[in-house]
Each structure stands twice: as C-alpha cells, then as structure tokens.
C-alpha cells in the first residue's frame, strides 16, 4: 500500500510538474471495504439465472458465501445493509478466457533487450531451438504469473466480472490456465482452481522453428504423439520396472499427459474460420478435448461446429466499426493540407472526400463498402447464429479494451443475440465449461458471493454498475448522474509519455518492440527498440497535434538506409496508426502503454 | 503391450474423414472434344453424372433434369492441371531447418484465397499446392481441386490423392541455410549429404521401431519423430518426391541418391537443364515439370532453352508445364502453346503437358487429365482451340459442377471479406501469389533473422 501511495504521489507530482490535467487519475473510484464480512442487500431485483427474475428480494452475504436469498430477511448485528430498492443483482460475470492479472511481459522499457528476439538470434541451429524460445512452455502455470496489482483486474471488475479463466501469455503453448477471482493480494489468494486448461495458439516465432503455421501444427502433433508413447511407457514402467531403462523425464511432454488422458481440455486460440477448422482437424486426428477460444469468425462454418464436440468462447473483440472510415477521411484531408504533392494520395483524398458524400460514390467503391458492411454483420451476428443453432458458448476477452466491452455486447444484441443468451455466455456457460458451476455462475444459496449489482437491467442502455462482490468482498462504484458528461472531451491535453509496447503488422506476421517517450527539459524525446535491433535508438522529429504524434527514425533494411515515419493517434493507454516505410509501403501499428511516465526530476 | 501395438498402428494410419465434396451432373452438347488420350472428336457430347464422365458420343440421351451446355463451335478439353503452384495456402516455407518433411501445406489450406478463382478462370481445375524450396527436404504438398466458394478446407482437398513432398537442390537451400544460418548445406556437396544423412537416419529409425515392436523386453520405446516418420514413408515408396532443381549435375546426383536408397517416385520441378540429361531421366523413370520459357532469374538458371519440354517429351520423359505463379496459372494453355512453337509438338502432345502428364506426376492420372468415361468430370470449355492465341476460357467444370462461367463472372467474387479492410480508390499493390516459392524465407523490414 505504501508503495502504491508513493507511486501515486510521484505520478501526481509529475503531472503537476508537466502542467497536465489530473483527470486520468480519478478513474479509480472504487474502494475496498474490509470492515465487515456480512452484508445484507435489501429489496433488490434478483436475476438468479438467465430467464428468471425475483423481485423485492434480500440477499445475505456471509464470509464470502451467498448465505440466504429471501424476502424480509432480518438484519443481524454487524452486517452492513445495502438498500437496493431499485437495483438489480446478477451473478458475477466470468471471463471464459483472458490474460487478466497477467501483465504483458515484465519489462523495464529503456535499455531492455527484447528477450525473445535477442536470444533467438543467438541460437546456433534455428531449426532446433530450445523449447522456451520456440514458445513451447506448457508446464508454465498461470497462477505463478499473476500480479495482483495488475490494472486489468480492477478494469474487468468494474464491468461486473468477478472471475476469470486466465492463461499465460506466450507462443504456441504458453502454459496452463487458472480460474481466478478478481480479488486478492497475491496470485495464490486469487486462484480458485488451477490447471484447468492447456492454452495453445497457432502462433509461430520469428526466425526459429516453428516459424510458420506449418511448423506449429507439425510440432503440435510431434509433442502429442511423443506424450502418448512416453505416458504409455511410464505406465508399463510403474507396473514392473525391473530390467527396464528408466523413463526420460521431460516437463513439456509430461504437461501433455492430462491432455492425452482427456482430463485437461485444450483451449485453442482460434479466431478465424481457418484457425477454427485447423484446431478441429487436430482434435479429430489426436482426440483431445477442445475448447475453441477467441472465436471471431464462426458464422460461415456454424453448421460444421454444430456437428462437432468442442466448447466455444466467442471473442468480445469485434472488428472496429465504420467510424474508422470517417477518421480516415479526416486524416486524408489533413494530409492534403500539408501539401502532399504525390498524385496518388491526392486521388485517395478525393475519394475519401467522396465517401463523406454517399451520392457521389464511385459505384465500385460503394459496392466494396456494401460487402464490407455485410462482412461486419456476419461477425456481429456470430453469437446470435450460434445461439440459434443451440450451440452454447461463453465469452473470451483476449485483446479487448475494457471500455469497448459494453459496445461489443450491444452490437451482438442488436444483431440478434437474446439478452438471456448473452447473460448465459457471461455466467452459467463459462462456469460449466470451466468446471466451476458448483460455486459460481448463478445467484443461489451456497455459492460464492460473486455478484454484480446494477442500476438498471444489465443490458439496458445507460446501465451502471453500482456494486460488485467478489468472493464476498464489496467494491462500490460512484454512480454518475445522467447528463453529466463522463467522457473526457477532445480538448484535454494528451499525455504521450511512458513506455509503450507496440506491434507492427507486416504481411503474414507482426513485429513488435518498445517505444519510450519522455519529457526532457520541456521537450518530448523518444527512443525505441524493435525486432531488428536490440539496443534502443533515438527517434527524431517528434510532432504533436491533439491526440496525434508523429516521429521518424532511420533504419537499415537489407543494406538500404530507410526512414520510417510513425504516425500515431493516442487514445488513453492505447495508440494506433501507421508506419510509413518509403518504398516498402505502409504498415498498421498499434500499441499499449505498459508503464506510466517516470519521474524525471 | 497390446495397447502399445495399437498405438503404433494408429501412428501409421492417420484417420481423416473426408468432407462431402459437391458433385454435379451436366451434359455438354456438340463440342469439339479434345480427349487428349483418344484424339479429337468433332460434334460430340460429353455427359457427366454425379461428378463422373459417363458418356462421350453423338446425341447422347440424358435425363431432362440435367443441366445442358451448348458447346457448338467450342472446344471441350479436360480441366487444366498445374503440377507446381503455391495457391490456396496460408504458408509456404518452414525455412528454419534444412529438413522439414513433417510439415504439410495441407494443414494451411485456405479455400478463400482468390488465386483459386483466378486459376479457374484460366480453365485450371486442379493444382499442386506445394511447399517452397527453402529446404533440401521441404514439407508435404497438397493436390487441390479448385472447388471455389467455400470456407471449408476439406472441400478443396482432392480426396485420396497420393501424398507428395517437396525437395530442393542448389542455390535456395544453400542460401537460406548455408549463407543465412551458417549451417549445412553451404554447397551443392552439402545438399547431397543432407539427403544421405536424412535417409540414413530414417533407416535407423525404422530399424529401431521394428526392433521395439518385435521385442519390447528390456526396452524403452524410441523417441517419436514426425520428421523421420515422413522420411520413412518416402523410403517405403508412399510419397512421390517433387524436387526443385535446375542443373544437370545435381539432377544426376539426386537420382544417384534415390537409387542408393531405393526410392523411385520422382518428379523434377523446373529442371531447366533437363534437356541435357533427358535420356538419363527417361531411364530412371523420372518425370519433369518445366517452365515454357522462364529463366535467368538467378545464376543457376541461365543455361536454359524453350525447347526443354519438347526435348524431354521426345526422349520419353513424362513432362508437364507448370506455373509456380498465381498469375501464370491463368494462361497455362498459352504456355503449352509455346512448347509447340519451340519444338513442334503435336496438339495432343502440347496439351498433354498441362493435362494428363501433370495428372500422372501427381499420381492421379487414372482419375483426371483426359476426357474418358469413368474419369472425374473436370472440364474446361474454350471459344477457340486452347492452343490458339485467341482462345478465351468460357466455362470451367469440376466434378460436373460449374465453377466458372465467363458470362456470369461477377466483379467481386471474394468469399472472405475483411470487415476492417481499407477501401482504396485504386489498387496500388497487386498482391497475387506471384513467385511464392521463397515466401516466408526472406525476412525484411522489422523482422530479424
């Protein structure tokens, strides 16, 4: 606590020093009340499970458990009474799969070598790298990677999430997941159940085997087949070991044993229709129990999924909406203001202006836009389609920003997902999938006191979360009066400083690094690492305008001195934009602030 | 013990459940039918029922429910087959190791790749989606049928086609591994040794497993290796080798290596100096898949001739012409025409280069590649003779189903549309699969090797 306080003070000092608004800090309006372990919530509307509703109910929470649900429960001494006459009580939401509580790598920003890339570059035989460098670490436990103070925990809790199936970050086999409660001061305290999943992704690593999807799938088969053989031999050895060579121990192979046995499901990150089908092929061939996670594009193959025995976690990370178009056209016109002389961009600008005026659209462009809208619909409708086919699913929250959560839900509901089905996907379905339905997922006596209490039915517009109980611990949130703008306007000065993790999307792959921006003698300075060079390099020509920042840096690409120009737009702790790489083209880039500004005094 | 045996058996027999492949029926009336294997038949009907050619003749009877295509004045040929392409797959080269037979491009099929439709528009019904040429022993390839309009990879897989694998000789593996990673192979000698070492390892692996299976007393099982399993399958003759090659000396080298290890199914790809060793290729029973007139794009590809296909054919080598390109694949019939211009092949010989010969090289010569009763109903219809420079493909039919019709060719035929795509006013970059042979290998820009 002292540490946090001093950090806060330092940050405050810095903000004041920089003359910046302090409004970014007031977001943390929740407060822990460890005063009592007894709560009586009076006169609320309880939604014990999707499709049911009990009015004027009291809920008694005692020592982390939902002790009683009933009418006119007596107030006992020591219990805190919450008058909830107009409030709604739901079972706390469960993230079907996330990285909540597991920070995006531990890094120190400046002078930090990009551990993976640097080490991979040193591997003598890139065709046979050590497992860790190849992203193969199924023996890692999410529980040991938890950081109780990680921002993501409070952020998800504020939305009504009380538990999460969290998985380690990494490569093709990052480790095994744990069901955690979004409360606690240590990983152990937060962990409800560990070893609930083996997490896997179709993720190749740069430069070493497996460097493509081909290698990843081949390696997967190899590991699985070897595990079958090793486990079988260990069985034989345990029955009679006399005269037999002792089994070789290997933590990676052994991590597969419960998967081979069918005791541990594989949660495969399979976002696209192709990835989903690749995971299904592996399952069919090897026979493990499978949950498809981060599913984004199942709509075109929903009927195939209906015939298959695999759990599904629908991604809440929907494609970005059309307003992007608008942004782009604005950017386009700005470009022309700076007198961009190249012919092409002038043409692009003219079309971009056209998109603002639908009457003047080129027929080909409007046809392409119609197809794009249709594609967008298919992503938004996926949850509704799965539900209509009777396929049960939960939600996974990988890659979402907490502020986009409600919007994603709203879009799915608008596209036909019933509110009950949405609630099921937030509560009972993930509870069942994760084997914790005994203790969470519904509001019932005897279950963990994981509750979310809202000002209106959850899926109504303008609903606010008033209270969240996690494991019987109360979090209270300030209710904002209607009409008062809660969003910060565009006029506020934007703080670009801090340590940012960024990734550039190069076709077929993405490359990442760390960008550090700091204030030195009243001027912004920056440096960055990237997969191409280990040490940080200074960036130059930093320009700032509103939420936009741009800068340049020189790099050597295959012997050719090339200037990269970064054009970024910052939104809170997130930025997106483009890298202009001269003759090599333009590439999208996005990043997250992983560390707030350091005190430079 | 018993369980162990079962386990081993399951390793060998990979069970794959084929998706229900769409099949159709069609009657093509009154065309000039280029059967390839049985000459040219004027004013002839071709009847396809449930995906199979059931009749070739004049004024055939057919159930009235069957779709009819009037091909009067048009040319009906077997669907064109490309024995070397990289379309319809999401990855090409696992270029991190000189030996990667355990990988399989069939795991990365992408039926939504627009290149498939482009190929259809050139009358191409089947192609050989290959691993790239970065590694001496690359990955397994996949023979695909261009059944456009699906998200299901199983639909484009040609059901029960024999397994094939990519090998590569010369500069590509030497550059990627020798120069790039300072490991073997750094020279052509090294490339040969990579094959010999790999096959020897596979022989040892087979022996170890056989010993273990015969008598497990006091033994632990050998380590499993998908890589050595695949090499063992090559030695067992279960996989057809398709080898990227240019120079005559190394073509002879690989035949020596294969002879030493008892492998006889080999198709040389590119094989620009094949004309120098055509008799030797014929004697070995090796086949050749060449370009019509494409060379001089790197040092080892200068000694070339447009007469290559004709010389190989005249020497009795089963020869095909391939595209290795998402663009060239659309006009393979022009490429076949070039082989006629340079070397004077007959019409049937020239067309065989893009039909029955590649079918044989892929191990499916008994199923596709000619218009014969009992064969699969893969047909391309042209407005002129396909070897004429005026020929334009009109209709492309696979398994009796119409997949391309020049008359109803929509502007936007994409199956998969990115909901976040930027819609530019003009196409700035032409991103077809041109020359993907070395894709995933050269890491540019932000990517450090």
Boltz contact constraints between the chains, C-beta under 6 A:
constraints:
  - contact:
      token1: [A, 126]
      token2: [B, 96]
      max_distance: 6.0
  - contact:
      token1: [A, 126]
      token2: [B, 181]
      max_distance: 6.0
  - contact:
      token1: [A, 127]
      token2: [B, 96]
      max_distance: 6.0
  - contact:
      token1: [A, 127]
      token2: [B, 97]
      max_distance: 6.0
  - contact:
      token1: [A, 206]
      token2: [B, 447]
      max_distance: 6.0
  - contact:
      token1: [A, 207]
      token2: [B, 449]
      max_distance: 6.0
  - contact:
      token1: [A, 208]
      token2: [B, 96]
      max_distance: 6.0
  - contact:
      token1: [A, 209]
      token2: [B, 96]
      max_distance: 6.0
  - contact:
      token1: [A, 209]
      token2: [B, 97]
      max_distance: 6.0
  - contact:
      token1: [A, 211]
      token2: [B, 96]
      max_distance: 6.0
  - contact:
      token1: [A, 212]
      token2: [B, 91]
      max_distance: 6.0
  - contact:
      token1: [A, 212]
      token2: [B, 94]
      max_distance: 6.0
  - contact:
      token1: [A, 212]
      token2: [B, 440]
      max_distance: 6.0
  - contact:
      token1: [A, 213]
      token2: [B, 90]
      max_distance: 6.0
  - contact:
      token1: [A, 213]
      token2: [B, 91]
      max_distance: 6.0
  - contact:
      token1: [A, 213]
      token2: [B, 108]
      max_distance: 6.0
  - contact:
      token1: [A, 214]
      token2: [B, 91]
      max_distance: 6.0
  - contact:
      token1: [A, 214]
      token2: [B, 94]
      max_distance: 6.0
  - contact:
      token1: [A, 214]
      token2: [B, 103]
      max_distance: 6.0
  - contact:
      token1: [A, 214]
      token2: [B, 108]
      max_distance: 6.0
  - contact:
      token1: [A, 214]
      token2: [B, 139]
      max_distance: 6.0
  - contact:
      token1: [A, 215]
      token2: [B, 94]
      max_distance: 6.0
  - contact:
      token1: [A, 215]
      token2: [B, 103]
      max_distance: 6.0
  - contact:
      token1: [A, 217]
      token2: [B, 107]
      max_distance: 6.0
  - contact:
      token1: [A, 218]
      token2: [B, 102]
      max_distance: 6.0
  - contact:
      token1: [A, 218]
      token2: [B, 103]
      max_distance: 6.0
  - contact:
      token1: [A, 218]
      token2: [B, 226]
      max_distance: 6.0
  - contact:
      token1: [A, 221]
      token2: [B, 226]
      max_distance: 6.0
  - contact:
      token1: [A, 222]
      token2: [B, 226]
      max_distance: 6.0
  - contact:
      token1: [A, 225]
      token2: [B, 224]
      max_distance: 6.0
  - contact:
      token1: [A, 226]
      token2: [B, 224]
      max_distance: 6.0
  - contact:
      token1: [A, 229]
      token2: [B, 221]
      max_distance: 6.0
  - contact:
      token1: [A, 229]
      token2: [B, 224]
      max_distance: 6.0
  - contact:
      token1: [A, 232]
      token2: [B, 4]
      max_distance: 6.0
  - contact:
      token1: [A, 233]
      token2: [B, 220]
      max_distance: 6.0
  - contact:
      token1: [A, 233]
      token2: [B, 221]
      max_distance: 6.0
  - contact:
      token1: [A, 243]
      token2: [B, 218]
      max_distance: 6.0
  - contact:
      token1: [A, 245]
      token2: [B, 220]
      max_distance: 6.0
  - contact:
      token1: [A, 273]
      token2: [B, 151]
      max_distance: 6.0
  - contact:
      token1: [A, 274]
      token2: [B, 110]
      max_distance: 6.0
  - contact:
      token1: [A, 277]
      token2: [B, 153]
      max_distance: 6.0
  - contact:
      token1: [A, 300]
      token2: [B, 151]
      max_distance: 6.0
  - contact:
      token1: [A, 301]
      token2: [B, 151]
      max_distance: 6.0
  - contact:
      token1: [A, 319]
      token2: [B, 419]
      max_distance: 6.0
  - contact:
      token1: [A, 319]
      token2: [B, 420]
      max_distance: 6.0
  - contact:
      token1: [A, 320]
      token2: [B, 420]
      max_distance: 6.0
  - contact:
      token1: [A, 347]
      token2: [B, 425]
      max_distance: 6.0
  - contact:
      token1: [A, 348]
      token2: [B, 425]
      max_distance: 6.0
  - contact:
      token1: [A, 351]
      token2: [B, 425]
      max_distance: 6.0
  - contact:
      token1: [A, 365]
      token2: [B, 423]
      max_distance: 6.0
  - contact:
      token1: [A, 368]
      token2: [B, 423]
      max_distance: 6.0
  - contact:
      token1: [A, 371]
      token2: [B, 417]
      max_distance: 6.0
  - contact:
      token1: [A, 375]
      token2: [B, 417]
      max_distance: 6.0
  - contact:
      token1: [A, 375]
      token2: [B, 419]
      max_distance: 6.0
  - contact:
      token1: [A, 376]
      token2: [B, 419]
      max_distance: 6.0
  - contact:
      token1: [A, 379]
      token2: [B, 419]
      max_distance: 6.0
  - contact:
      token1: [A, 504]
      token2: [B, 446]
      max_distance: 6.0
  - contact:
      token1: [A, 506]
      token2: [B, 445]
      max_distance: 6.0
  - contact:
      token1: [A, 506]
      token2: [B, 446]
      max_distance: 6.0
  - contact:
      token1: [A, 511]
      token2: [B, 446]
      max_distance: 6.0
  - contact:
      token1: [A, 511]
      token2: [B, 447]
      max_distance: 6.0
  - contact:
      token1: [A, 530]
      token2: [B, 446]
      max_distance: 6.0
  - contact:
      token1: [A, 531]
      token2: [B, 446]
      max_distance: 6.0
  - contact:
      token1: [A, 531]
      token2: [B, 447]
      max_distance: 6.0
  - contact:
      token1: [A, 531]
      token2: [B, 448]
      max_distance: 6.0
  - contact:
      token1: [A, 532]
      token2: [B, 446]
      max_distance: 6.0
  - contact:
      token1: [A, 532]
      token2: [B, 448]
      max_distance: 6.0
  - contact:
      token1: [A, 557]
      token2: [B, 445]
      max_distance: 6.0
  - contact:
      token1: [A, 584]
      token2: [B, 445]
      max_distance: 6.0
